[in-house]
Amino acid sequence: MNQHNNHPLNLALQGGGSHGASTWGVLDALLEDRRIDIEGISGTSAGAMNAVALAHGFAQALGKPEIDPRDAAREPLPPLICFLVALVPTAHPLRSGRTP
């Protein structure tokens, strides 16, 4: 994807629920920065789910010049995070406002 002398970047995303949520914000910022080209991505656990969502978005733009691959890659991330938060039991500290 490195077409304009941008900085190529390969990502390895770590697992862990809260890491997965914070990674989403970092990925969003990286996709906004037009100087960076994400060339490869891998992950473990929550990081793998973010990686798959990102790759899915990029794949949706393949062969469709009217679709910006970066925008397409950003689209699946918020619904993924909302889905995962919905899976947290209501008694969990993340949902009840309590701290562990």
Contacts in CASP RR format, 6 or more apart in sequence:
PFRMAT RR
TARGET T0000
AUTHOR 0000-0000-0000
METHOD contacts of the structure
MODEL  1
MNQHNNHPLNLALQGGGSHGASTWGVLDALLEDRRIDIEGISGTSAGAMN
AVALAHGFAQALGKPEIDPRDAAREPLPPLICFLVALVPTAHPLRSGRTP
1 37 0 8 1.000
1 38 0 8 1.000
1 39 0 8 1.000
1 69 0 8 1.000
2 8 0 8 1.000
2 37 0 8 1.000
2 39 0 8 1.000
3 37 0 8 1.000
6 34 0 8 1.000
6 35 0 8 1.000
6 36 0 8 1.000
6 37 0 8 1.000
7 35 0 8 1.000
7 36 0 8 1.000
7 37 0 8 1.000
8 37 0 8 1.000
8 39 0 8 1.000
9 30 0 8 1.000
9 36 0 8 1.000
9 37 0 8 1.000
9 38 0 8 1.000
9 39 0 8 1.000
9 40 0 8 1.000
10 38 0 8 1.000
10 39 0 8 1.000
10 40 0 8 1.000
10 41 0 8 1.000
11 27 0 8 1.000
11 30 0 8 1.000
11 38 0 8 1.000
11 40 0 8 1.000
11 41 0 8 1.000
11 42 0 8 1.000
11 43 0 8 1.000
11 51 0 8 1.000
12 41 0 8 1.000
12 42 0 8 1.000
12 43 0 8 1.000
13 20 0 8 1.000
13 23 0 8 1.000
13 41 0 8 1.000
13 42 0 8 1.000
13 43 0 8 1.000
13 44 0 8 1.000
13 46 0 8 1.000
13 47 0 8 1.000
13 48 0 8 1.000
13 50 0 8 1.000
13 51 0 8 1.000
14 20 0 8 1.000
14 23 0 8 1.000
14 43 0 8 1.000
14 44 0 8 1.000
14 45 0 8 1.000
14 46 0 8 1.000
14 47 0 8 1.000
15 43 0 8 1.000
15 44 0 8 1.000
15 45 0 8 1.000
15 46 0 8 1.000
15 47 0 8 1.000
15 48 0 8 1.000
16 45 0 8 1.000
16 46 0 8 1.000
16 47 0 8 1.000
17 45 0 8 1.000
17 46 0 8 1.000
17 84 0 8 1.000
19 46 0 8 1.000
19 47 0 8 1.000
20 46 0 8 1.000
20 47 0 8 1.000
20 49 0 8 1.000
20 50 0 8 1.000
21 46 0 8 1.000
21 81 0 8 1.000
21 84 0 8 1.000
23 46 0 8 1.000
23 47 0 8 1.000
23 50 0 8 1.000
24 50 0 8 1.000
24 77 0 8 1.000
24 78 0 8 1.000
24 80 0 8 1.000
24 81 0 8 1.000
25 77 0 8 1.000
27 50 0 8 1.000
27 54 0 8 1.000
27 74 0 8 1.000
27 77 0 8 1.000
28 74 0 8 1.000
28 77 0 8 1.000
30 36 0 8 1.000
30 38 0 8 1.000
31 38 0 8 1.000
31 70 0 8 1.000
31 73 0 8 1.000
31 74 0 8 1.000
32 70 0 8 1.000
34 70 0 8 1.000
38 54 0 8 1.000
38 73 0 8 1.000
41 51 0 8 1.000
41 54 0 8 1.000
41 55 0 8 1.000
42 48 0 8 1.000
42 51 0 8 1.000
43 50 0 8 1.000
43 51 0 8 1.000
46 84 0 8 1.000
49 80 0 8 1.000
49 84 0 8 1.000
50 77 0 8 1.000
50 80 0 8 1.000
53 76 0 8 1.000
53 77 0 8 1.000
53 80 0 8 1.000
54 73 0 8 1.000
54 76 0 8 1.000
54 77 0 8 1.000
55 73 0 8 1.000
56 76 0 8 1.000
57 69 0 8 1.000
57 72 0 8 1.000
57 73 0 8 1.000
57 75 0 8 1.000
57 76 0 8 1.000
58 69 0 8 1.000
58 72 0 8 1.000
58 73 0 8 1.000
60 67 0 8 1.000
60 72 0 8 1.000
60 75 0 8 1.000
61 67 0 8 1.000
61 68 0 8 1.000
61 69 0 8 1.000
61 71 0 8 1.000
61 72 0 8 1.000
61 73 0 8 1.000
62 69 0 8 1.000
85 94 0 8 1.000
88 94 0 8 1.000
88 95 0 8 1.000
89 95 0 8 1.000
90 96 0 8 1.000
93 99 0 8 1.000
93 100 0 8 1.000
END
